[in-house]
Amino acid sequence: MSRESLTIVDCTLRDGGYHTNWEFGRSLVEEYLAVCPRLGIDVVELGYVRFTANRAGPYGQLPKGLTANLRTALPTDHRLRFAAMVDAEDFACVPGAEAGRRLAEKLATGALPVDVVRIAVRYDKMAAVAEAVAAVRDAGFRVCLNLMQIDLASTREVVQCLAATRDMGSLEALYLADSLGSLTPARTIELVSAFCAGQAAPVGIHAHDNQGLALHNTQVAIETGARWVDGTVHGMGRGAGNTRTEQLLVLLGSGPDELQPLLDLIVRHFHPLMEDYRWGASGLYVLAGLHRIHPTYVQRIERNATLGPEEKLRAMAFLAGSAAHRFTVDTLDYALGSIRD
């Protein structure tokens, strides 16, 4: 497995922000950025850019988090590239033709230069972002398209995705995002094969660990032809979390000396965060992955101190029969109401 042929993306600040509301301590971020170049990370995803008002912390409202101290934390000879993510739904309030200009204006005030924009869109909604993709590219950004919930796509829908992708023009990468943590290695191979053969952009994999398969799915994706791979430090990410960057680097040949600074960072900063937020595979997340249940349901159920184990299981059973691929408060209320019936 040739590491030189891969682009390794660490998206801890973006995906891990789902647990902390995109708030991270200054020392954690500075140490994290100082470590990444020493590990051979190619791209650091810094967080979300949004066009609508929200209550997210600074890494959920870039460029708020991109302060001058981050630039000085980096070694002077680093070769990191920086990325930001935009949720496709955020483009709804911006005329498509203006998306690139508006994005460039926002990011220009940050202390770190973002040149990669990752646009997250559900696999069956690609047409809605075609104009925005072109505008963002015309503004000078490299565009990655992240196809959310791709495991739900039928064979016909995969064919439609491929056709839509070919019409998008040049992409830096086309990502298969395991949003529901439901991918298996066999399904990963099937999808990566189809997307590598059916369009020109490098294929990426963003895996979630509901079933304990994130690293395995990432490995088989690479072996099948994926060339962009995501990880997060200690797996910190939405719901059950992601492929662990430290384990991915071991898989790709990193030795103990190279990994030591990252392991020091994990012990100092990420072990305490894990005690607070408890991401990672669990019985409920396995159920969610198997039944393709949106991870926010599990997070809300787990945080509800009034629910005992049997009540949590009954709520999950309700969701398993409700095609709960998308999170809505109403569906959660129905699930919790089913406990009392």
C-alpha positions in Angstrom: 0.0 0.0 0.0 1.9 3.1 -1.3 1.5 6.1 1.0 2.9 8.4 -1.6 -0.1 7.8 -3.8 -2.6 8.9 -1.1 -3.8 12.3 0.1 -4.4 12.0 3.9 -6.9 14.4 5.4 -7.4 14.9 9.1 -10.8 16.4 9.9 -10.7 16.4 13.7 -11.7 20.0 14.2 -14.6 19.7 11.8 -16.0 16.3 12.7 -15.0 16.3 16.3 -16.8 19.6 16.7 -20.1 17.7 16.7 -19.3 16.8 20.3 -17.8 20.1 21.5 -20.0 22.5 19.5 -16.8 23.4 17.6 -15.1 24.7 20.6 -11.5 23.6 21.2 -8.9 24.9 23.7 -6.2 27.0 22.3 -3.4 24.7 23.5 -5.0 21.7 21.9 -5.4 23.3 18.5 -1.8 24.8 18.5 -0.3 21.4 19.5 -2.4 19.6 16.9 -1.4 21.9 14.1 2.3 21.6 15.1 2.1 17.8 15.1 0.3 17.3 11.7 3.2 18.1 9.4 5.4 15.7 11.3 3.0 12.9 10.6 2.8 13.3 6.9 -0.8 14.6 7.0 -1.5 16.4 3.7 -4.7 18.3 4.4 -6.2 19.6 7.7 -9.9 20.4 7.6 -10.4 23.3 9.9 -14.1 23.3 10.3 -17.3 24.6 8.7 -18.1 27.8 6.8 -21.7 28.8 7.1 -23.9 31.4 5.4 -26.6 31.3 8.0 -26.6 32.4 11.7 -26.0 29.6 14.2 -24.7 29.0 17.7 -21.7 26.9 16.7 -18.3 27.7 18.2 -15.4 29.2 16.2 -14.5 26.1 14.2 -18.1 25.8 13.2 -18.2 29.4 11.9 -14.9 29.9 10.0 -13.0 32.1 9.8 -13.7 32.9 13.5 -11.4 30.2 14.7 -8.5 31.1 12.3 -6.6 33.4 14.6 -3.0 34.5 14.2 -1.7 32.2 16.9 -2.5 29.2 14.6 -0.1 30.5 12.0 2.7 30.8 14.5 2.0 27.4 15.9 3.0 25.8 12.5 6.6 25.0 11.6 7.9 27.5 9.0 8.6 24.7 6.5 5.3 22.9 6.7 3.5 21.8 3.6 0.0 21.4 4.9 -3.0 22.4 2.9 -6.1 23.6 4.6 -9.7 22.7 3.9 -13.1 23.9 5.0 -16.5 22.2 4.7 -19.7 23.8 3.5 -23.0 22.0 4.0 -25.0 22.0 0.7 -28.1 23.2 2.6 -26.2 26.4 3.5 -25.9 27.3 -0.2 -29.7 27.6 -0.3 -29.6 31.2 1.0 -26.8 32.2 -1.4 -27.3 32.7 -5.2 -25.3 29.9 -6.8 -23.3 32.2 -9.0 -22.2 34.2 -6.0 -21.2 31.2 -3.8 -17.5 31.3 -4.7 -17.1 35.1 -4.2 -19.0 35.0 -0.9 -16.9 32.1 0.3 -13.6 33.8 -0.7 -14.6 37.0 1.1 -15.3 35.1 4.3 -12.1 33.0 4.3 -9.9 35.9 3.2 -10.0 37.3 6.8 -8.6 34.1 8.4 -5.0 33.6 9.4 -4.6 30.2 7.5 -5.0 29.9 3.7 -7.9 27.6 2.8 -7.6 26.3 -0.7 -9.7 23.1 -0.5 -13.5 23.4 -0.1 -15.4 20.2 0.7 -19.1 20.5 -0.1 -21.3 18.0 1.7 -24.4 17.0 -0.2 -26.7 14.0 0.0 -26.1 11.7 -2.9 -29.5 12.3 -4.5 -29.3 16.1 -4.2 -26.3 16.8 -6.4 -28.1 18.8 -9.0 -28.9 21.4 -6.3 -25.2 22.3 -5.9 -24.0 22.2 -9.5 -24.0 26.0 -9.9 -22.3 26.5 -6.5 -19.6 24.0 -7.3 -18.7 25.8 -10.5 -18.7 29.2 -8.7 -16.5 27.9 -5.9 -14.1 26.4 -8.4 -14.1 29.7 -10.4 -13.2 31.6 -7.2 -9.9 29.6 -7.1 -10.7 26.8 -4.7 -10.1 23.1 -5.2 -13.5 21.4 -4.7 -14.2 18.1 -3.1 -17.7 16.7 -3.2 -18.7 14.6 -0.2 -21.7 12.3 -1.1 -23.5 11.9 2.2 -25.4 8.7 3.1 -24.0 7.0 -0.1 -24.7 3.5 1.3 -28.5 4.1 0.7 -28.0 4.6 -3.0 -29.5 1.9 -5.3 -27.7 0.7 -8.4 -29.8 3.1 -10.5 -29.0 6.0 -8.1 -25.3 5.3 -8.3 -25.5 5.5 -12.1 -27.3 8.8 -11.7 -24.6 10.1 -9.3 -21.9 9.2 -11.8 -23.6 11.0 -14.6 -24.1 14.1 -12.4 -20.5 14.0 -11.3 -19.3 13.9 -14.9 -21.4 17.0 -15.5 -19.8 18.8 -12.5 -16.5 19.5 -14.2 -13.1 19.1 -12.5 -13.2 17.9 -8.9 -10.3 17.6 -6.5 -11.9 14.5 -5.1 -15.2 12.7 -4.9 -15.9 11.4 -1.4 -18.0 8.4 -0.4 -19.2 9.4 3.1 -20.4 6.7 5.4 -22.7 9.1 7.2 -24.8 6.4 8.9 -21.9 4.1 9.8 -23.6 1.4 7.8 -20.9 0.5 5.2 -19.5 -3.0 5.2 -16.2 -3.9 3.5 -18.1 -5.6 0.7 -20.3 -2.6 0.0 -17.3 -0.3 0.3 -15.5 -2.3 -2.4 -18.6 -2.2 -4.6 -19.0 1.6 -4.3 -15.4 2.5 -4.7 -15.1 0.3 -7.7 -18.1 1.9 -9.4 -17.0 5.5 -8.7 -13.3 4.9 -9.7 -14.5 3.4 -13.0 -17.4 5.7 -13.7 -15.8 9.2 -13.4 -12.5 11.0 -13.5 -12.0 12.5 -10.1 -9.9 10.7 -7.4 -12.3 8.8 -5.0 -12.1 9.5 -1.3 -13.5 7.6 1.7 -14.9 9.1 4.9 -15.7 6.2 7.3 -17.6 6.1 10.5 -17.1 3.5 13.2 -20.6 2.4 14.3 -19.8 -1.2 13.6 -16.1 -1.0 14.4 -15.3 -1.2 10.7 -14.0 2.3 9.9 -10.4 1.3 9.6 -11.2 -1.9 7.7 -13.5 0.0 5.3 -10.7 2.6 4.8 -8.2 -0.1 4.1 -10.3 -1.9 1.5 -11.2 1.4 -0.1 -7.5 2.1 -0.6 -6.9 -1.4 -1.9 -9.8 -0.9 -4.4 -8.5 2.5 -5.7 -9.5 5.3 -3.3 -6.8 7.9 -3.1 -8.1 10.4 -0.6 -8.6 9.1 3.0 -10.0 10.8 6.1 -9.2 10.3 9.7 -9.6 12.1 13.0 -7.4 12.1 16.0 -8.4 9.2 18.3 -11.5 8.8 16.1 -13.1 11.9 17.4 -16.2 12.5 15.2 -19.9 12.7 14.9 -21.7 9.8 16.6 -19.5 6.8 16.9 -16.6 8.7 15.4 -14.3 8.0 12.5 -11.2 6.1 11.3 -8.5 6.9 13.9 -5.7 8.9 12.3 -3.1 7.1 14.5 -4.3 3.7 13.4 -4.5 4.7 9.8 -0.9 5.9 10.0 0.2 2.6 11.5 -1.5 0.8 8.6 0.4 3.0 6.2 3.7 2.3 7.8 4.4 4.9 10.4 6.7 3.8 13.2 6.8 4.6 16.9 9.1 7.5 16.6 7.0 9.2 14.0 3.8 8.6 16.0 5.0 9.6 19.4 4.1 13.3 19.2 0.5 12.3 18.1 0.2 9.8 20.9 1.4 12.5 23.4 -1.3 14.8 22.0 -3.9 12.1 22.5 -3.0 11.4 26.1 -2.8 15.1 27.0 -5.9 16.4 25.2 -8.1 13.7 23.6 -8.3 11.2 26.5 -10.0 13.8 28.7 -12.3 14.8 25.8 -13.3 11.2 25.3 -14.2 10.8 29.0 -16.5 13.8 28.6 -18.1 13.0 25.2 -17.8 9.2 24.9 -17.6 8.8 21.2 -16.8 5.4 19.7 -18.5 2.2 18.8 -21.2 1.0 21.3 -24.2 -1.3 21.3 -26.6 1.5 20.3 -24.3 2.8 17.5 -23.9 -0.8 16.2 -27.8 -0.9 16.0 -27.8 2.5 14.3 -25.3 1.3 11.7 -27.1 -1.9 11.0 -30.5 -0.2 10.6 -29.1 3.0 9.0 -30.3 5.3 11.7 -29.0 8.8 11.8 -26.4 9.2 14.5 -28.0 12.3 16.1 -30.8 10.0 17.4 -28.3 8.0 19.3 -26.5 11.1 20.7 -29.8 12.5 21.9 -30.9 9.2 23.4 -27.6 8.6 25.1 -27.6 12.1 26.7 -31.2 11.6 28.0 -30.5 10.9 31.7 -34.1 9.8 32.3 -33.8 6.8 30.0 -32.7 3.4 31.3 -31.2 0.6 29.1 -34.6 -1.0 28.2 -36.1 2.3 27.3 -33.2 3.1 25.0 -33.5 -0.2 23.3 -37.3 0.3 22.7 -36.6 3.8 21.3 -34.0 2.3 18.9 -36.4 -0.5 17.9 -39.0 2.2 17.0 -36.4 4.1 14.9 -35.3 0.9 13.2 -38.8 0.5 11.8 -39.1 4.2 10.8 -36.6 4.6 8.1 -34.8 7.2 10.3 -32.1 8.1 7.8 -32.6 11.8 8.5 -32.8 13.4 11.9 -36.0 15.3 12.9 -37.1 16.3 16.3 -40.6 15.0 15.5 -39.3 11.5 14.8 -37.2 11.6 18.0 -40.3 12.6 20.0 -42.3 9.8 18.4 -39.6 7.3 19.3 -39.5 8.5 22.9 -43.3 8.5 23.0 -43.3 4.9 21.9 -41.5 4.1 25.2 -44.5 5.2 27.2 -47.1 3.4 25.0 
